[in-house]
């Protein structure tokens, strides 16, 4: 029996799969069966492998052949088992050496002509192989991705003949001679200086960026909500090395890691309001990551928030608290990281003109209440910052040459300094402060505590909202470069919570 190594992923967790191939004895007609709880893509591997061997002019063995994917009680999916199965058959026929191939983790799809085609998940597979002292055999098109893990033993053939010639000593495969690691191309990010007016919203956006806080912007159409959200990536700090690798692994599993680059810029996932629960949370037959996980270490932007299906929105509640999401299916569960920063925008009512005397709505305020009630109170309570974004006065559209307008670079410098203070103090952003850490790093004077308690009691604030006020005040102090929180920080923090109904009536 021949046994080679491959892999499957259950969320971010990897499981080694032994691909066992055996030529059976007896007079039974030649047959090929793949067993071990494989999905349709795995079952169809038999056809691809047969045709590839025909293209290689290698006769099919005249005896029954069985390929077993072990452990047999774990579901397998994907076409990346083609290559290890074909390699196992060639080992059984004496064409490839099992002793050498057993030192590699093998992944790859086989074309009918024997070519080795690109597959998903090569980056996490190579990370796993390096950790367990194995090399990796993968398609040539995945070689740059495998190389990102800094694994030192990579065989990346374009065709099965390349692999056969390598192990038979005819022509050795060279270590992938790719260029230096590049990054995914940047999309053009606008500058905050291009947004006229909206000083309150810009301030809220800066606080959100500095502390990793969730933000909800409410205002009429055309007031600049989407424009402001699109400028957020330009003021966020660079990703750390650990964040880059973690995010890139998720994109590799999802099949979205293109070219030769890591994900080095914080993701900005703008999701359309027609998104289904599965597209947001992840799932499907192979439990792929959804938009929540693709926004890990970055931003999840939901425009027209009340237009989303309520069931879809409620998915956000648990990952916003825990930083991860579990996808539960009948036979297995998959867990993905989901430390995203939620930025949401909405109109105050269906027509968007609530509060505008020139465009008054005859159905107000009842239509606004029905519209806003599409968003549950528990979800709104989890959003740290709520800010009204008023319509811009036409006279303010012409920039004042004497006005002091800050660019994204200036704001980003303050955000980076505030983030560095948080990382050196507690090791993570203020939005994640909780429990003892919240009491330790957010110290209020007796006067400030009494003030906050009275405000919370007056409006019936939840314990969650109470703690979020403290986190925001901590971030405001960090932006000012202060170790201690002052009363002004607390007052400003309270202004970003929906204590009153506000101009547009949004409340929890």
C-alpha positions in Angstrom: 0.0 0.0 0.0 1.2 3.5 -0.9 0.5 6.4 1.6 1.1 10.0 0.8 0.2 13.2 2.6 -2.4 15.9 1.7 -4.5 18.2 3.8 -8.0 19.6 4.4 -9.1 22.7 6.3 -12.0 23.0 8.7 -12.1 26.8 9.1 -8.5 27.8 10.0 -7.8 24.3 11.5 -5.9 21.9 9.3 -6.2 18.1 9.3 -3.6 15.9 7.6 -5.1 13.4 5.2 -3.3 10.2 4.3 -3.9 9.4 0.6 -3.6 5.6 0.5 -3.5 3.8 -2.8 -3.5 0.1 -3.3 -3.4 -2.2 -6.3 -5.6 -5.2 -5.4 -4.9 -8.8 -6.4 -7.4 -11.1 -8.1 -9.1 -11.6 -11.4 -11.7 -8.9 -11.0 -12.1 -6.5 -13.8 -9.9 -3.3 -13.6 -11.8 -0.8 -11.6 -11.0 2.4 -9.7 -12.8 3.5 -6.6 -12.1 6.5 -4.3 -13.4 6.1 -0.7 -13.2 8.1 2.4 -16.2 10.5 2.5 -15.2 12.6 -0.5 -17.6 15.1 -2.1 -18.5 15.2 -5.7 -15.2 17.0 -6.7 -13.3 14.2 -5.0 -15.3 11.5 -6.7 -14.8 13.1 -10.1 -11.0 12.9 -9.5 -11.1 9.4 -10.9 -12.0 10.7 -14.3 -9.4 13.4 -14.3 -6.7 10.9 -13.1 -7.6 8.3 -15.8 -7.4 10.8 -18.6 -4.1 12.3 -17.3 -2.5 8.9 -17.3 -3.7 8.3 -20.8 -2.2 11.7 -21.9 1.1 10.6 -20.3 0.9 7.3 -22.3 1.0 5.3 -19.0 -1.3 2.2 -19.3 -4.0 1.9 -16.7 -3.1 -1.0 -14.3 -5.0 -4.3 -15.2 -6.0 -4.8 -11.6 -8.6 -3.2 -9.3 -7.3 0.0 -7.8 -8.5 1.7 -4.6 -7.7 5.2 -3.2 -8.6 5.8 0.4 -8.6 9.2 2.0 -7.9 8.7 5.7 -9.3 9.3 8.3 -12.4 7.9 6.7 -14.9 9.6 9.1 -13.9 13.1 8.1 -15.6 14.8 5.1 -13.3 15.8 2.3 -13.9 18.3 -0.4 -11.9 19.9 -3.2 -10.0 19.0 -6.4 -6.6 19.3 -4.7 -6.6 15.5 -4.0 -6.1 14.9 -7.7 -2.3 15.2 -7.5 -1.6 13.1 -4.4 -4.0 10.4 -5.8 -2.2 10.3 -9.2 1.2 10.4 -7.4 0.1 7.4 -5.3 -0.9 5.4 -8.4 2.5 6.2 -10.1 4.2 5.1 -6.9 2.3 1.8 -6.9 3.4 1.3 -10.6 7.0 2.0 -9.6 7.2 5.2 -11.7 7.6 7.5 -8.7 9.6 6.8 -5.4 7.3 6.6 -2.4 10.2 7.2 0.1 10.9 10.6 -1.4 7.3 11.7 -2.0 6.4 10.8 1.6 8.5 13.8 2.7 6.1 16.2 1.0 2.6 17.6 1.5 0.9 17.2 -1.9 -1.9 19.4 -3.3 -3.0 20.2 -6.8 -5.7 19.7 -9.4 -4.9 17.6 -12.5 -6.0 18.6 -16.0 -7.0 16.0 -18.6 -3.7 16.6 -20.4 -1.6 15.9 -17.3 -1.1 19.6 -16.5 -1.2 20.6 -12.8 -3.7 23.4 -12.2 -4.0 26.1 -9.5 -5.8 25.2 -6.3 -7.0 27.1 -3.2 -5.4 27.1 0.3 -1.8 26.6 -0.7 -0.5 29.3 1.7 -2.0 27.7 4.8 -1.0 24.3 3.5 2.6 25.4 3.1 2.5 27.0 6.6 1.3 23.7 8.0 3.9 21.7 6.0 6.7 23.9 7.3 5.5 23.6 10.9 5.5 19.8 10.6 8.9 19.4 8.8 7.6 18.6 5.4 8.2 20.1 2.0 5.3 20.9 -0.4 4.4 19.9 -3.9 2.0 22.3 -5.5 1.1 23.7 -8.9 3.6 26.1 -10.4 0.9 28.8 -10.5 0.7 28.5 -6.7 4.4 28.6 -6.1 4.6 32.3 -5.2 1.8 31.8 -2.7 3.7 28.8 -1.1 6.9 30.8 -1.0 5.2 33.4 1.2 5.3 31.0 4.1 9.1 30.9 3.8 9.1 27.2 3.4 12.5 26.0 2.0 11.4 22.8 0.1 9.0 23.6 -2.7 8.4 21.5 -5.8 6.1 23.4 -8.2 5.7 21.5 -11.5 3.5 22.7 -14.4 2.9 19.2 -15.7 3.1 15.7 -14.4 6.0 15.0 -16.7 8.0 17.7 -14.8 7.4 15.8 -11.6 8.2 12.4 -13.1 11.4 13.7 -14.7 12.5 15.3 -11.4 12.3 12.2 -9.4 13.7 10.0 -12.2 16.7 12.4 -12.4 16.1 13.5 -15.9 15.6 17.1 -15.1 15.4 18.5 -11.6 12.8 21.1 -10.7 14.3 24.3 -9.5 13.2 26.1 -6.4 10.6 28.6 -7.6 12.5 31.6 -8.9 9.8 34.1 -8.2 10.5 37.8 -7.6 10.4 39.4 -4.2 7.1 39.3 -2.4 4.8 41.9 -3.8 1.6 43.2 -2.4 -1.9 43.3 -3.7 -2.4 46.3 -5.9 -4.0 49.3 -4.0 -7.2 50.8 -5.1 -7.2 54.6 -5.1 -8.2 55.8 -1.7 -9.7 59.3 -1.5 -8.4 62.0 0.9 -10.4 63.4 3.8 -9.5 66.8 2.6 -11.8 66.2 -0.3 -14.8 66.0 2.0 -16.2 69.5 2.6 -17.7 70.3 6.0 -18.9 67.4 8.1 -16.4 68.1 10.9 -18.4 66.2 13.5 -18.5 63.1 11.2 -14.8 63.4 10.5 -14.1 63.6 14.2 -16.1 60.4 14.8 -14.4 58.7 11.9 -11.0 59.6 13.5 -12.0 58.2 16.9 -13.4 55.0 15.2 -10.1 54.5 13.4 -8.0 55.2 16.5 -9.8 52.8 18.8 -11.1 50.2 16.3 -14.7 51.2 17.2 -17.9 50.5 15.3 -19.5 53.5 13.7 -23.0 54.3 12.5 -23.6 57.4 10.3 -27.1 58.6 9.9 -28.1 61.3 7.4 -30.0 62.2 4.2 -28.9 61.0 0.8 -25.9 62.8 -0.6 -24.6 64.1 2.8 -21.3 62.2 2.3 -21.7 59.1 4.4 -20.3 56.7 1.8 -17.6 59.2 0.9 -16.5 59.4 4.5 -16.5 55.6 4.9 -14.4 55.1 1.7 -11.7 57.5 3.2 -11.3 55.3 6.4 -8.6 53.0 4.9 -6.5 56.1 4.3 -6.3 56.9 8.0 -5.9 53.3 9.4 -2.5 52.1 10.6 -0.5 49.6 8.7 -1.1 45.9 9.4 1.4 44.0 11.5 3.3 41.0 10.2 1.0 38.6 12.1 -2.1 40.4 10.8 -0.8 40.2 7.2 -0.2 36.4 7.4 -3.5 35.8 9.2 -5.6 37.7 6.7 -3.7 36.3 3.7 -4.5 32.7 5.0 -8.2 33.5 5.1 -8.1 34.9 1.5 -6.1 31.8 0.4 -8.7 29.4 1.8 -11.5 31.5 0.2 -9.6 31.3 -3.2 -9.2 35.1 -3.3 -5.4 35.4 -2.9 -4.4 36.4 -6.4 -1.0 37.0 -8.0 2.1 36.8 -5.9 1.0 39.1 -3.1 0.0 39.0 0.5 -2.9 41.0 1.8 -0.8 43.9 3.2 -3.6 46.6 3.3 -6.4 46.4 5.7 -9.4 44.8 3.9 -12.3 47.1 3.1 -15.3 45.0 2.4 -18.3 47.0 1.1 -21.3 44.6 1.2 -24.5 45.2 -0.8 -27.7 45.1 1.1 -29.0 42.2 -0.9 -26.3 39.9 0.7 -27.5 36.6 2.0 -26.8 35.3 5.5 -24.4 32.7 4.0 -22.5 35.3 2.0 -22.0 37.4 5.1 -21.3 34.6 7.6 -19.7 32.1 5.3 -20.7 28.5 4.7 -21.6 26.3 1.7 -20.7 22.7 1.3 -17.1 23.4 2.1 -17.7 26.1 4.8 -15.9 28.9 3.0 -15.3 32.2 4.9 -17.8 34.9 4.3 -17.6 38.7 4.2 -17.3 38.9 8.0 -14.0 36.9 7.9 -12.8 38.5 4.7 -13.0 41.8 6.7 -10.8 40.3 9.5 -8.2 43.0 10.6 -10.0 45.5 8.4 -13.4 47.2 7.8 -16.8 45.8 7.0 -18.9 48.6 5.5 -22.7 48.2 5.3 -24.4 51.0 3.4 -28.2 51.4 3.6 -28.2 49.4 6.9 -32.1 49.1 7.3 -32.3 47.7 3.8 -30.4 44.5 4.8 -32.5 41.5 5.8 -32.9 41.5 9.5 -31.8 37.9 9.8 -28.6 38.8 7.9 -27.8 41.7 10.3 -28.4 39.6 13.4 -25.4 37.5 12.4 -23.1 40.4 13.2 -24.0 40.4 16.9 -21.9 37.4 18.1 -18.7 38.0 16.1 -18.7 41.7 17.1 -18.3 40.5 20.7 -16.1 37.5 20.3 -14.0 38.4 17.2 -14.7 35.0 15.5 -17.6 33.2 13.8 -18.5 29.6 13.9 -20.2 28.1 10.9 -22.2 25.1 12.0 -23.3 22.4 9.6 -24.9 19.0 10.1 -21.6 17.0 10.3 -19.0 19.6 11.2 -18.2 23.1 12.4 -15.8 25.6 11.1 -14.5 28.6 13.0 -12.9 31.7 11.3 -11.5 34.8 12.9 -13.7 37.9 12.5 -12.1 40.9 14.2 -13.6 43.5 11.9 -14.5 47.1 12.4 -18.1 47.7 11.5 -18.9 51.0 9.6 -22.5 51.4 8.8 -24.5 54.1 7.1 -28.3 54.7 6.8 -30.9 57.3 5.7 -33.2 58.4 8.6 -36.3 57.2 6.6 -37.2 55.5 3.3 -37.2 58.8 1.4 -34.2 60.1 3.4 -35.6 63.6 3.9 -36.7 63.5 7.5 -35.9 66.8 9.2 -35.6 68.7 5.9 -38.3 71.4 5.8 -37.8 72.0 2.1 -38.5 68.3 1.3 -40.9 67.4 4.1 -42.5 64.0 4.1 -46.2 63.7 4.8 -45.7 60.3 6.5 -43.2 61.5 9.1 -42.4 60.5 11.7 -44.3 57.2 11.5 -42.4 56.0 8.4 -39.1 56.9 10.0 -39.9 54.8 13.1 -40.9 51.8 11.1 -37.7 52.2 8.9 -35.4 52.5 11.9 -37.0 49.6 13.7 -35.7 47.2 11.1 -32.5 47.4 13.0 -32.6 45.6 16.4 -31.8 47.3 19.6 -29.1 44.8 20.6 -27.3 45.4 17.3 -27.4 49.2 17.7 -26.2 48.8 21.3 -23.0 47.1 19.9 -22.2 50.1 17.7 -19.9 52.4 19.8 -20.3 55.6 17.8 -23.5 57.1 16.4 -23.2 60.4 14.5 -25.6 62.5 12.5 -24.3 63.5 9.1 -26.3 66.6 8.0 -26.8 67.6 4.4 -24.0 69.9 3.2 -25.0 73.6 2.6 -24.4 74.4 -1.1 -22.5 77.5 0.0 -20.0 75.2 1.7 -19.2 73.2 -1.4 -16.7 75.8 -2.5 -13.5 75.3 -0.4 -12.3 78.3 1.6 -8.6 78.9 0.8 -8.2 80.3 4.3 -9.8 77.3 6.1 -7.7 74.7 7.8 -8.6 71.4 6.1 -6.7 68.4 7.4 -5.6 65.7 4.9 -5.8 62.0 5.6 -2.0 61.9 6.2 -2.4 64.4 9.1 -5.3 62.5 10.6 -3.5 59.2 10.1 -0.5 60.4 12.1 -2.7 61.1 15.1 -4.5 57.7 14.7 -1.2 55.8 14.5 0.1 57.6 17.6 -3.1 56.7 19.5 -2.9 53.1 18.3 0.7 52.8 19.4 -0.2 54.0 22.9 -2.9 51.3 23.1 -0.6 48.6 21.9 2.1 49.5 24.3 -0.3 49.8 27.2 -2.6 46.8 26.8 -1.5 45.0 23.6 -4.7 45.6 21.6 -7.1 48.3 20.6 -9.5 50.0 23.0 -12.6 48.6 21.3 -11.6 45.2 22.8 -11.1 46.4 26.4 -13.3 44.4 28.7 -13.4 43.0 32.3 -10.5 43.8 34.5 -8.5 45.4 31.7 -11.3 48.0 31.3 -11.2 48.8 35.0 -7.4 48.9 34.9 -6.9 51.2 31.9 -10.0 53.3 32.1 -9.8 55.1 35.4 -12.4 57.7 36.1 -12.4 60.2 39.0 -15.4 60.0 41.5 -16.9 63.0 39.8 -16.7 61.5 36.4 -18.1 58.2 37.7 -21.1 60.0 39.3 -21.7 61.9 36.1 -21.6 58.8 33.9 -23.8 56.9 36.4 -26.4 59.7 36.4 -26.5 59.8 32.6 -26.8 56.0 32.4 -29.6 55.9 34.9 -31.5 58.7 33.3 -31.7 57.1 29.9 -31.7 53.4 31.0 -28.4 52.7 29.4 -27.3 49.0 29.2 -24.2 47.7 30.9 -22.8 47.2 27.4 -23.4 50.8 26.5 -21.9 52.0 29.8 -18.7 50.1 29.1 -18.6 51.4 25.5 -18.7 55.0 26.8 -15.6 54.3 28.8 -13.8 52.8 25.9 -14.6 55.8 23.7 -13.4 58.2 26.4 -10.1 56.2 26.6 -9.6 56.5 22.8 -10.3 60.3 22.9 -7.7 60.7 25.6 -5.2 58.6 23.6 -5.8 60.8 20.6 -4.9 63.8 22.8 -1.8 62.0 24.0 -3.0 61.9 27.6 -2.6 59.0 30.1 -5.5 60.2 32.2 -9.1 60.7 31.1 -10.7 64.1 31.8 -14.3 65.1 32.0 -14.3 66.6 28.5 -13.3 63.2 27.1 -16.3 61.6 28.9 -18.7 64.3 27.8 -17.6 63.9 24.1 -17.9 60.1 24.4 -21.5 60.5 25.7 -22.3 62.6 22.7 -21.6 59.7 20.4 -24.1 57.4 22.1 -27.8 57.5 21.1 -28.9 58.8 24.6 -31.4 61.2 23.0 -33.4 60.6 19.9 -31.2 63.1 18.1 -32.1 65.0 15.0 -33.0 61.9 13.0 -34.7 60.0 15.8 -32.3 56.9 15.8 -32.2 55.4 19.3 -31.6 52.0 20.9 
